[in-house]
């Protein structure tokens, strides 16, 4: 079973920040939090990952709580092309298989 | 990020025939590749893990004689669906990880293959 819990769907207005939550209360000390997204009929796309500290790259920011039991993916200025299913996954530094939950279907509205 | 190329992107085959799907890492060496299957409106399900030069490890319930995996080089893994039947129709996706010395990077995914068995 997946070790994360995400809301099944979310809406966000174009141009606004999209904040996607993820609960991973059973995360182990050495497990990373990964975020991927899947646009319809395409392979998943890596977004970002982190262990303890907050991370930022050209696509998004990842905020991990101090107790590491939850995290939030932030898309700072959502566009229509960000409409996709977003998956939050916990895994040991990519050396183990990724267990995919149901993800959050994010719909960006004009 | 790194690029994983999967081919073909779409294939239609007759029931009883075999189909080969290729997964290539274009700009890195992939000692480990993963094969997933995704049915409509469902999440990805891991089928097998392949390591270069050794036999693949299949997940429970996946028939190794039906889904043949070959990972003969550090840049190519193939999945062959043998004696395909309509219930094998699905979206097949591969992913690959690169080793940089002792450190693993994130997994990169192919664009997927839509298999339709008629």
Interface residues (C-beta under 8 A of the other chain):
Chain A: X2 X34 X36 X41 X42 X43 X44 X45 X46 X49 X87 X93 X94 X95 X97 X98 X99 X100 X101 X102 X103
Chain B: X1 X4 X6 X34 X36 X43 X44 X45 X46 X49 X91 X93 X95 X97 X103 X104 X105 X106 X107 X108 X109 X110 X111 X112 X114
